[in-house]
């Protein structure tokens, strides 16, 4: 199973970017998926998640600006990022967990998948200039 990311780049404050995460060798309906980011000099942060039932959860830092989406019957899931701020700069990762747990969309943000039960994309850089 692989997660392949794309879509990072550089943008000015207030701009938008869309990140893509494609799963290879599995299906999204059997995975809980989340986006994480690591800003320079900061801890990794879980920012958005989507459960097997399609429910979503967003960290306060991105709520109202970022949206997880997926085109019907297509593989990639997207993280649409609008009204970007310089503090959104960092490396963004998609990750997925195969283990069903209660309140999985909250669980995965607090417990990033470990290699023995989850998968990670390679990461993509997002840079927002003021």
C-alpha positions in Angstrom: 0.0 0.0 0.0 1.3 3.4 -0.9 0.1 7.0 -0.4 1.3 9.4 -3.1 1.1 13.1 -2.6 1.3 16.0 -4.9 0.3 19.7 -5.2 2.5 21.6 -2.9 4.2 24.9 -3.8 4.7 28.5 -3.0 1.9 31.1 -2.7 1.4 34.5 -1.2 -0.6 35.1 1.9 -4.3 34.9 1.1 -3.8 32.5 -1.7 -4.9 28.9 -2.3 -3.4 25.5 -2.9 -4.8 22.1 -3.3 -2.9 19.0 -2.2 -3.7 15.6 -3.5 -3.2 12.1 -1.9 -3.7 9.0 -4.0 -3.9 5.5 -2.4 -2.3 2.6 -4.3 -3.1 -1.0 -3.4 -6.1 -0.2 -1.1 -9.3 1.6 -1.0 -10.3 4.8 0.9 -13.5 3.2 2.1 -11.5 0.9 4.4 -9.2 3.6 5.7 -9.4 6.5 8.1 -7.3 9.3 6.5 -5.7 12.5 7.9 -3.5 15.3 6.9 -0.6 16.3 9.1 2.0 19.1 8.8 5.3 20.0 10.3 6.3 23.6 10.4 10.0 24.6 10.8 11.0 24.2 14.4 7.6 22.9 15.5 6.0 19.6 16.4 4.0 17.6 13.8 0.4 18.7 13.9 -2.7 16.8 12.8 -4.9 19.3 10.9 -7.7 17.4 9.2 -9.2 13.9 9.1 -11.9 12.0 7.3 -13.4 8.8 8.5 -14.7 5.7 6.8 -18.2 7.2 7.0 -17.2 10.4 5.4 -17.2 12.5 8.6 -14.6 15.1 8.9 -12.7 17.0 11.6 -10.5 20.0 11.4 -8.0 21.5 13.8 -8.9 25.0 15.0 -5.9 26.4 13.2 -7.3 25.5 9.8 -11.1 25.3 10.4 -13.0 27.3 7.9 -10.0 27.6 5.6 -9.1 24.0 4.7 -11.4 21.3 3.3 -11.0 17.6 2.6 -12.7 16.4 -0.5 -12.9 13.6 -3.0 -14.4 13.5 -6.5 -17.1 10.8 -6.8 -15.6 7.4 -7.9 -12.1 8.8 -8.2 -9.1 8.0 -6.2 -7.3 11.1 -5.0 -8.4 12.8 -1.9 -7.7 16.5 -1.7 -6.9 19.1 0.9 -8.2 22.4 -0.4 -6.3 25.2 1.4 -7.8 28.7 1.1 -6.8 32.0 2.7 -3.3 30.7 3.4 -1.2 32.4 6.0 2.6 32.4 6.5 2.1 30.2 9.6 0.7 27.5 7.3 4.2 27.0 5.9 5.6 23.5 6.3 5.8 20.0 5.0 2.4 18.4 4.6 1.7 14.6 4.8 -1.3 12.5 4.2 -1.6 9.4 6.4 -4.1 6.5 6.7 -4.9 4.0 9.4 -6.5 0.6 8.8 -7.6 -0.1 12.4 -11.2 0.8 13.2 -11.5 2.7 16.5 -14.3 4.7 18.1 -14.3 8.3 17.1 -11.6 7.5 14.6 -11.4 11.0 13.1 -10.4 12.4 16.4 -8.2 9.4 17.3 -6.0 9.6 14.2 -5.2 13.3 14.7 -4.0 12.6 18.3 -2.4 9.3 17.4 -0.6 9.5 14.1 -0.4 6.1 12.4 2.6 3.9 13.3 4.3 1.9 10.5 2.7 -1.4 11.7 -0.9 -0.2 11.2 -0.7 2.8 8.9 0.6 4.4 5.9 2.2 7.8 5.1 2.7 9.8 2.0 6.2 11.2 1.1 5.3 14.7 2.1 5.0 17.9 0.1 6.3 21.4 0.8 3.9 24.4 1.2 5.4 27.8 1.5 3.3 30.9 2.2 5.0 34.3 1.9 3.7 37.5 3.5 
